[in-house]
């Protein structure tokens, strides 16, 4: 597989940019702070809709722009694919392959896989386990698209938990909402759940003789 060409519109420091790549080795060179890493970041983003150095999509959009777009022509599995990622401020991103909207970002990894090495990777040694976990998550997401979907659901649940723990004293009803999110999962036992039943739940549900 290979990236044949790429176009950037409102991505990072690029107002408008397009480039074509040869089938062999391509060397990207230029002065500091001109966008070389940003270009590699855009290519890596198309492999799973994740950035190696940005927490959210809005960080990828150029200043004073409300939208950024990455478009690339890719050869993969003996076919040609047109991949496009549309990024918005205050709205969910949209991902397309051959003009068909994707349901999940994990579908991108079925078309394009990338390996990116950059100075930030030194954090794998200097930082703690969280950085190494993030690095492994990005790699596994490309190998197993279902893992990417599960990871996205986990992150959404974790974000809900963080907001609830922060605001529950002002709004106690949030705790009831949290119980609906963490309701027991169906499983082999009568009390199967992600973390198992609490002692009080076990006592309520245990039949009295």
N, C-alpha and C positions, 0 to 999 in steps of 0.2 A: 504494500500500500504506500501511497505517497500523496503529498499535497502538491497539486499542480499550480494553483494560483490562490491568491487571497486578496480580499479588498476590505479595508477598514473605513468606517464612517463614524466619527465621533467617539472613537475608542482611545482611551488614555490621552496621549498628546497628539494623536492623529486626527486632523480635520477630515482629510480625504487622502487615502493611500491605496495603492494597488501594486502587486508584484507577482511575477511568474517565476517558478522554480524549475531547474533542470532535473532530469531523472537521476543524476549523480549527486555528488557532494556539493552543497551550497554553502558559501561563506558569506556571512553578513558582517559588515564592518562599518565603522563610523565614529564620530566624536562621542565623548561622554554625554549622557543625558539627551540623546537624540532619538531614542525609542527602540534600540535594538532588543532590549529585554521585553519591551511592550509587545513587539512583534512576535517573539517566541511565546509570550503569555497568551496572545490571541490564538495561536495555533494550538497550544495546549488546552485552551478552554474548549475547543471544538471536540476534544476527546472525551469529555464528560461533564461539561458545563461547570467546571471548577477552576478557580485561579489558585496558583501556588502562593500568592502573597496578598490577596484581597479577601476580606471577610464577607463582603456583599457585592452584588452586581453594580450598585450605584458608584462604588469606588472605581469601576472600570470605565465609566462614562466621562467624556471630556468635560472640562469646566464650561459652565454656561450652556451646556447642552442638556436636553431632557431625554435624549435617546442615543444609543450607540449600537452599531451593527457590525457584525463580523460575517463575511461571506467567503466561502472557499470552495474550490473545485477539487475533488478528491478522487483518486483511483483506488479502489479497494475490491477485493474478491472478483477481479476481472470485470468490474463495472465502474461507471462514472457516477459520482454523487455530487450534488450541489447542497452544501450544508450552510445554513444561515442561523445565526443567533441574534435575536433582537433584545436589547437591554433597555430598561426603562427606569426612570426615577419615580418611585411611588407606585409601581405596578409590577406584576410578575413578568418575568422574561418569557419570550416565545422562541421555540426551537423548531426548525424546519429541515427536512431532508427531501430534496426534489420537490419542493413547494408543498409538502405534506407536513402538517403540524404533528410534532411528536407528543406522546402522552407523558413520557418520563425522560429525564436527562440520560438515564442509563442506556437508552437506545443508541446514543451517539457512539459509545464504546464498541458497539458491534460493527461500526464502520471504520473508525479511526482510533488507533492506540498510539500514544506518544511516550517517550522517555525524556524527561527534562532535568538537566543538571544546571544549577545556578548557585551564586554565592550564598543565597539564603539556605541552601542545604547544609551549611555548616552548623545550623541550629540543631540538626539531628544529633550532633555530638555535644554542643554547648548547652542546649535547652533540656527540658525534662521530658517525661514520658508522653506528655500531651502532643508535642511536636512529632515524635516518632509515630504515635497513633494516627495523627492526621496524614502523615506521609504514607503509611500502610493503607489507610482507608482509600486514598486516591488511587493507589496501585490496584487494590482489590476491586474497586468500582469499575475499572477498565476490563478486568478479567471476568467479573461476574456482575452483569447488569442488575440482577435481582438484589444483590447486596447493596447497590447504589440506591435502589428504591427503599429498601428496609432502613438504610442509614438516614435517608431523607425523612422518613416517618419518625424515626427515633429522635432526630434533631428537632422536629416540630414539637414532639411531646416534651422534650427537655426544655424548649423555650417556654412552653405553657407552664411547666412546673416552676421555672425561674420567676416568671411574672406573678404566679399565684403566691409563692412564698414571700415575694416582695410586697404584695398588696393585700394579702388576706385580712390583715387587721382592720384596714379601712373598709374592706368589702368581704365579710365572712362568707357570703354566698359562693365565693370562688372555691371554697373547700368542697362544696357539693359538686361543683363542676369538675374538680380534680378527681373525685371519686368515680364519676362517670367515665373519665378518661382511663382510669386504672381499674376498671371493673374486672372481675376474674375472667380469665381466658378459658375456653373450653379445652378440656384435656382428660387424661385417663382418670384423675381423681376428682372427687366432688368439690374440692376447693382449689383447683388449679388456677394459678395466676402468675404474672411475671415475677413476683417476689414472694409468693406464698401467702396464705391468710395470716392476718395479725392474730395475736392471742385472743383478743376480744371477739373477732369474727369467728374464730374456731370454736369458742365457747358458745356463741349464739347458735352455730349451725350443728353442733354435736347433739344428736338425739339423746334425750334423757331416758334412762331406763326406768 
